[in-house]
């Protein structure tokens, strides 16, 4: 009897753990995309004049290149209903320290941190306009040797981007054209990290799938 009760309690506990406090199904646990030891799962992006990439002290170090430098994820990645998070730090240089490219359905776009001379934050591209000229454009100083938390969330309704838990991009995507800025950055698709004439470090790169809402009843 006691054994039966114990098994029942464990079963109920595991079942309840799969649901959030509001009774909805909980999102999947985060998946690490960087083991802190190797570039397993990543390839150095074939940017002309790109800098080298190495792993050191649990960090992915992207060295400064002539223009773009970075890495691209080589495994499968969800196209919708997910969150990506990481920490990024500028080591040297004065242009964007992090260009996080990610899928949005059948297309992709890039969350830019520190572009156009070091301060522009935004998403490239929306309705053909890049991060320096659309409604996500913000300005922020990125100090050297300081870690910044970066997070993007993609759902059928929105693209959202945070830096240090501050929501800086909040785009309703219905009726909007989401795509990549034309040029070499397109090589970062579908998921990649890039810098521009800047050396940066990255760590704690994680992906979490979100529970997709049920389709509307007909």
N, C-alpha and C positions, 0 to 999 in steps of 0.2 A: 504493500500500500504506500509506504513511504517512498519507495523507488519510483512508483508510478506518478506520485505527486511531484517528485523532483523533476522527472522528465517532462511533465506537463508544464511546470514553471519555466524550465529552460526553453521549451518550445515557444511558449507565449512571449518570453523575453526576446528571443531572436526575431519573432514575427513583429513585435512592436518596434524593434530597432530599425526595421525597414521603412517605418513611417515617421514623418515629422510630427512635431507637437500639434499641428493643426489637423492631423488626421490624413494629410495627403502623403503620397508615396515620397520617401526621401530621395534626394539626388544621390547618384553613385559617389563612392569615395574618390578622392583625387588620385590621379595616376602620375607618377613622376616620369618626366621625359628626359631627365639628365641625371646620371648616376654619380656625378661629381668626380669621376675617375677617368672616364674615357668619353669619346665622341660617339659612342654606340647609339645608333638610331639617327645620327646626323651626318651630313656631308658638307664640306666646305663649298659654298656657293661659287659658281664659276663666274665671278665678276672680273672684268679686265682690270689688272693692276690691284686686285684685292690683297689685303693684308693676311698674314698667317693666323691660324687659330690653334690654341693649345689649351689643355686642361691642367690647372695648377691650383693646389690648396682648395679643392672643392669648387673651383670656379672655372667657367668657360671664358677664356681670354681671347677677344677678337682684336687683333692689332690693326693700327691705322693703315689704310691703303691709299692709293692715289685718288680714289673716289669711294665706291662702295666696297664693304667687306662684310662677311657674315657666313651663316650656316643655314641649311635647309633640312627640315625633318623628312626622313625617307620612308617612314611607315604610314599606315592608314591614319586618318584624322577625321573626326566627325565634321559634317558640313553645317550643322545647325544644332541648337540646344546644347551649348557647352560654355564653359568658362576656362580661360587660360590665365595663369598667373606666373609671375617671376619677379626676381629682384635684379635691378640693373644699376651699374655704377660707371660714371665717366672717369676714365683714367687720364686721358690726354685728348687734345683736339677741341674744336669749338663749334662743330656742327652736330647733327643728330646722333645721340648716343645709343638710341634704341629705335629701330623701325621694326615693329612686330607685325608681320604679315600673317593673316589668318583667313579661313574660308567664311563666306556668307552665302549659303546655298551653293549655287553653281558658280559663283564669282568669288573673288577675294578682295581684300583691301588691307591697308597698313595703318596701324596706330603709331604715329610719329612723335617722338619725344626729343625736343631740342633742335628742330630743323631750322633752315633758313637763317643761319648765323648763330644758332644755339639756343633760341628761346621759344620757338613755335611748337605748340602741341596741337594735334588734331588728327583727323582721319582722312587718308587719301585713297580713293577719290569718291566724292559724292556728286552726282549729276555732272560729272566731268570736271569738277573743281577740286583742287588738291587741298591739303591740310592748311595751307597758308591763306586760303580764300573762300572757305565755305563756313557753314554755321557751327562747325566744331572748333574753329580757330581760337586758341587761347595762347597766353604767353606766360612762361614760367622759367625761372633761373634754375639750372642744374649744376650744382657745385661738383667739383672734382673730388674723388675719393669718398663719396657719400652714396650709400645704398638707397634706392627708391623702389618702392613696391609698385608693380604694374599689374593691372588686371583688366581683361576684356570679357564681356559676356555677349553671346549671340543667341537671339531667339527669333522666331518668325516676325515679331513685331518691332524689335529694337536691336541696335548695336550700342553697347555702353562701354565706356573706358574710364578706369580709375587710376589715379596716382596717389600713393600713400592714403588710400581710402577716401580720397576726394573725387567725387564724380565730375569728370571734366568733359566727357563726350556722352551725349544722350540723344541718339538719332532714331526717330521713328522711320522705318524703312519702307512702309507702304507707299508706292508711287515714286520712290526714289531709285536712282540708278547707282548701284554700288559696284565699283570696279577698282582696278589697280591704276596708279599713276603710270603713264606710258614711259618705257625706258628700261634700264637694266634691272630695276627693282622687281620687275615682273618675274625674274628668275627665283625670287624668294617663295613663290607659290608652291604648294598651298599653305604651308606653314614655315615661317623662317624668321630669323633674327638678322638684322643688318645695322651697320653704322656707316656714317659718311665722313671721311677724313678725320676719323675719331677712333681712339682705342677705348674699349669698354670691357667690363666684366659682367657675367651673368651667372645666376645661381637659382636654386629652388624653382626650376621650371616645371610647372604642373598643369595638367589638364583634368577637368572634371566634367563629366556628362551630366546634363540637366534632365530631369524627368519631363518628357514631352507631354503637353496637355492632350487630352483625348479629343479626337476629331468631333466637330459638332454633329449632333443628330440630325438626320434628314427628315 
